[in-house]
């Protein structure tokens, strides 16, 4: 049985190595593979948990899934026109949704989203996220969960082995409550 727990900074610290592994595995393999060092992952995840919180999914006390959220105004890459459209006290940003490769296809992304919504403050009126437009499974999940495209950005990344630069087109999506 999978159980979900709201994750604060101390819980993050307890499971930090496993979360770093989930993050690295999610973004350094496949067609969207990017160059990410363990130090970069450590710094990024640490900052997210200092500013926000998460929902962790466990199977037999093993961390297998995570959703991490921060206030929208702390998303440094969010375009100004999107930032201005949503009240900062009423907007949350899902920075990451991670599922262990061995547990994909089991509906954990959907369950993470549902548990996250159960923990949302009553003052939150919109939740935003950013997703690579070619990640069809994630885009479909978010659309089924009620998210709609509200903007776009282009990010320059580096391939993991060659360090060659490439461009990712990402959609910002929003769900209103």
C-alpha positions in Angstrom: 0.0 0.0 0.0 1.2 3.5 -0.9 0.9 6.2 1.8 1.2 9.9 1.3 2.6 12.4 3.9 2.9 16.1 3.8 6.7 16.8 3.7 8.3 19.7 5.5 12.0 20.6 5.7 12.9 18.1 8.5 11.3 15.2 6.6 13.1 16.4 3.4 16.4 16.2 5.3 15.6 12.7 6.5 15.0 11.5 2.9 17.3 13.9 1.1 19.6 11.3 -0.6 16.6 9.3 -2.0 14.9 12.5 -3.2 18.1 13.6 -4.9 18.2 10.2 -6.6 14.6 10.5 -7.8 15.3 14.0 -9.1 18.5 13.1 -10.9 16.9 10.0 -12.5 13.9 11.9 -13.7 15.9 14.6 -15.5 19.1 13.0 -16.7 17.7 10.1 -18.8 15.6 9.7 -21.9 14.9 12.3 -24.6 14.8 15.1 -22.1 18.1 14.2 -20.5 19.9 17.2 -19.0 23.2 17.8 -17.3 22.5 18.0 -13.6 25.2 17.4 -10.9 24.4 16.1 -7.5 25.5 19.4 -6.1 23.0 21.3 -8.3 20.3 18.9 -7.3 21.2 19.3 -3.6 21.1 23.1 -3.8 17.9 23.2 -5.8 15.9 20.8 -3.6 17.2 22.4 -0.5 16.0 25.9 -1.6 12.6 24.5 -2.6 12.1 23.0 0.9 13.3 26.1 2.6 10.6 28.1 0.8 7.9 25.5 0.4 6.8 21.9 1.2 6.0 18.7 -0.5 3.9 15.5 -0.5 5.9 12.3 -0.3 4.7 8.9 -1.4 6.0 5.8 0.4 5.9 2.1 -0.3 7.1 0.1 2.7 8.9 3.2 4.2 10.7 3.7 0.9 10.3 7.1 -0.7 9.0 6.5 -4.2 7.2 9.7 -5.2 7.3 13.4 -4.4 5.5 16.6 -5.3 7.2 19.8 -4.3 5.5 23.2 -4.1 6.5 26.8 -3.4 4.6 30.1 -3.6 4.3 31.2 -7.2 6.2 34.5 -6.7 9.3 32.5 -5.7 9.5 30.8 -9.1 12.4 32.8 -10.5 11.8 31.7 -14.1 8.1 32.6 -14.2 7.4 35.3 -16.8 6.4 38.7 -15.5 3.0 38.6 -17.4 2.1 35.4 -15.5 3.4 36.7 -12.2 1.3 39.8 -12.5 -1.9 37.9 -13.5 -2.0 36.0 -10.2 -2.1 37.4 -6.7 1.0 36.2 -4.8 -0.9 35.4 -1.6 -3.4 33.3 -3.6 -1.0 31.4 -5.9 1.1 28.3 -5.4 3.6 26.7 -7.9 4.3 23.0 -8.2 8.0 22.9 -8.9 8.5 19.2 -9.2 6.5 15.9 -9.6 8.8 12.9 -9.3 7.9 9.2 -9.4 10.4 6.4 -9.1 10.8 4.6 -12.5 9.8 1.3 -10.9 6.4 2.8 -9.8 5.4 4.7 -12.9 2.1 3.9 -14.6 0.4 3.2 -11.3 -1.4 6.5 -11.0 0.9 7.9 -8.4 1.2 11.3 -10.2 -2.6 11.6 -9.9 -2.6 10.6 -6.3 0.2 13.0 -5.5 -1.8 15.8 -7.1 -4.9 14.8 -5.1 -3.1 14.7 -1.8 -1.4 18.0 -2.5 -4.8 19.6 -3.1 -6.0 18.2 0.3 -3.2 20.1 2.0 -3.7 23.4 0.1 -4.4 26.4 2.2 -8.0 27.8 1.8 -6.5 31.1 0.6 -4.9 29.5 -2.5 -7.1 30.3 -5.5 -4.7 29.0 -8.3 -2.0 26.5 -8.6 0.5 26.7 -11.5 3.1 24.4 -12.8 5.6 24.2 -15.7 5.9 21.2 -18.0 8.0 20.4 -21.1 5.5 20.4 -24.0 6.8 17.1 -25.3 6.2 15.3 -22.0 2.9 13.9 -23.2 2.2 11.7 -20.1 2.7 14.7 -17.8 0.7 17.1 -19.9 -2.2 14.5 -20.1 -2.1 14.1 -16.3 -2.2 17.8 -15.7 -5.1 18.3 -18.1 -7.1 15.5 -16.6 -6.4 17.1 -13.2 -8.0 20.4 -14.4 -4.9 22.4 -15.5 -5.0 24.6 -18.6 -2.1 26.2 -20.5 -1.6 29.9 -19.5 1.8 30.7 -20.9 5.1 29.5 -22.3 8.8 29.8 -21.8 11.9 28.5 -23.5 14.8 27.2 -21.5 18.3 26.4 -22.6 19.7 23.1 -21.1 22.8 21.1 -21.5 23.0 17.4 -22.6 24.4 15.1 -19.9 27.3 13.6 -21.7 28.3 16.1 -24.4 27.4 19.3 -22.6 25.9 20.4 -25.9 23.2 23.0 -25.5 19.6 22.4 -26.5 16.3 24.2 -26.1 13.2 23.0 -24.2 9.8 24.7 -24.8 7.7 24.5 -21.6 4.1 25.4 -20.9 2.9 27.0 -17.8 -0.4 25.5 -16.7 -2.9 26.8 -14.2 -5.8 25.3 -12.2 -8.2 27.6 -10.5 -10.0 26.7 -7.3 
